[in-house]
Amino acid sequence: MFAKFTCADRVGTVVNAAQISYISSVEEGTRIRFGEGRSVTVIEPIDEVMDRLNQPLIPA
């Protein structure tokens, strides 16, 4: 599942929920970490990030 968020520099970004290894709250918003040291910081609060990532897929 993919979810769209807004990066700290106000650019939209899409993440693959299956690749996320860790999520943490930071001063700028929420840091989403992936394997191999990759991460992205988004401005949405951690609760909103978790809600979006936990949404079930809606059949077309």
N, C-alpha and C positions, 0 to 999 in steps of 0.2 A: 504494500500500500504506500502511496505517495501522499505527502502533506506539504502544503505551501506555507511558508513563513516569511517574515521580513527580516533581513540581515541588519546588523547594527549600522551599516552604511545606507540603509533604507532601500536596498535592492531586494527584490523578491528572490527567494530560493526555494527549491523543492527538495525534500529529503525522502529517501526510501526508508520507511520505518523498520524494515527487516534488517538493515545494516547498522542500526543504532546500538551502541554498546553501553552508553552511559549518558545521563542527562543531569545537569546541575544548575542551580540558580547562581547567577553572577550579577554584579552591579549593573551591567548593561542590559540584562534580561535573562536569557537562558542559553547555556552552552550545551550543544548537542555533539557528543563525541562518537566517532566511528572507529573502526579498527585502524591499526598502523599509525596512530598519532594524529589522524585527521579530525578536525572539528569545525563547527560553524557556530557563531553566536547570533542569536535572534533576539529581537526586542520584545517578543511576547513573553509574559510571565510563565513560570514553569507549570502552573495549573492549567493554563490555556493550551500549552504545548502537549501536556499529557492527555487532555480531553480530545484534542484533534488526532493524536496518534492512536487513541483507543477507540475511535469511531469504527464501527463495522463497515465493511465494503457494502455499498448499495448496488444491488443487481440492476443492470441496464434494462 
